Amino acid sequence: MEYRTLGKTGLKVSALGLGGSSLGSHFRPVDEADAIRTVHLALDLGVNYIDTSPFYGLTRAETVLGKALLGIPRDRYYVGTKVGRYGDDEFDFSAARTKASVDESLKRLGLDYVDLIQVHDSEFRSYDQVIEETLPVLRDVCKVGKARFVGITGYPLKLFRTITARAEVDAFLTYCHYTLWNDLALGLVTELEGKNLGVINAAVLGLGLLTKHGPFQGHPASEALRDACAKALAYCESRGADLSALAIQYAVANKNFHTTLAGTADPEELRRNVSAAETPLDSGLLSEVQKILEPIRNQIWVYGRPENN
């Protein structure tokens, strides 16, 4: 496994990280024992960064992860969790809720501290509140030793430009913006390069669009985007290739991203993901797939408040 420095945090994180949403049955039911085995296998295969949130599975993901990490030496892994989002339509970025959320997460995780505490999906509320209230609280959380570094996450790229212009953070997590059809995150990374921020790339499978499972019910992608991804999947299958593996290889190959998250609670899928991350990119297959996806290149959707996009 390759390791990269997460910006100014100095953390040496695995090029492939484990996204924790699946651990909490966020998209589909999973067996808890399988989820725990997945975490153990990830660590054994060299994956040392795990991302979670109280939102995933409505606290179940953190609880399951805490069980998986029980008894494992703390220097074998880094954990990032989040504050601010607690349900599909439940958001609270207030100082009081933020402080309480950190303590609740630490209790579920069975940890004294997390390595990265992040504001989750702040595009659903005022950026002013995040900048003036939430982030200062998270800095206080770091000062008392409950977290080491502070980050922000979300879908609209405007989020990162707006917040980093007015507040200091250590890392950011962008998702669905560096995939086989969308490379808009590269422009953002270039713009913020001078700040030496840790860069986390998530949802490189497009929240299911680039998998055999397909997108989850209610996925915001357009029909044109869904159809193009389905055509790319069919093409790869006709070649005896795995579209998901190609998507992971493509993302991990770009060193602008310090870690790329792939979420799973299936040990065998985790093994395939790690194998993909460690396999050289097939440039010929990539070229053919991107030709299929060209009609929907850089297509995005609106998420959160329209004015925040």
Sequence and secondary structure as in RCSB ss.txt:
>XXXX:A:sequence
MEYRTLGKTGLKVSALGLGGSSLGSHFRPVDEADAIRTVHLALDLGVNYIDTSPFYGLTRAETVLGKALLGIPRD
RYYVGTKVGRYGDDEFDFSAARTKASVDESLKRLGLDYVDLIQVHDSEFRSYDQVIEETLPVLRDVCKVGKARFV
GITGYPLKLFRTITARAEVDAFLTYCHYTLWNDLALGLVTELEGKNLGVINAAVLGLGLLTKHGPFQGHPASEAL
RDACAKALAYCESRGADLSALAIQYAVANKNFHTTLAGTADPEELRRNVSAAETPLDSGLLSEVQKILEPIRNQI
WVYGRPENN
>XXXX:A:secstr
  EEE GGG  EEESEEEE GGGGTSSS   HHHHHHHHHHHHHTT  EEE  TTTTTTHHHHHHHHHHTTS GG
G EEEEEESEEETTEE   HHHHHHHHHHHHHHHT S EEEEEE  GGGS HHHIIIIIHHHHHHHHHTTSEEEE
EEEES HHHHHHHHHHS  SEEEEESSSSSS  THHHHHHHTGGGT EEEEE TTGGGTTSSS   TT    HHH
HHHHHHHHHHHHHTT  HHHHHHHHHHH TTSSEEEEE S HHHHHHHHHHHTS   HHHHHHHHHHHGGGTT  
   S GGG 
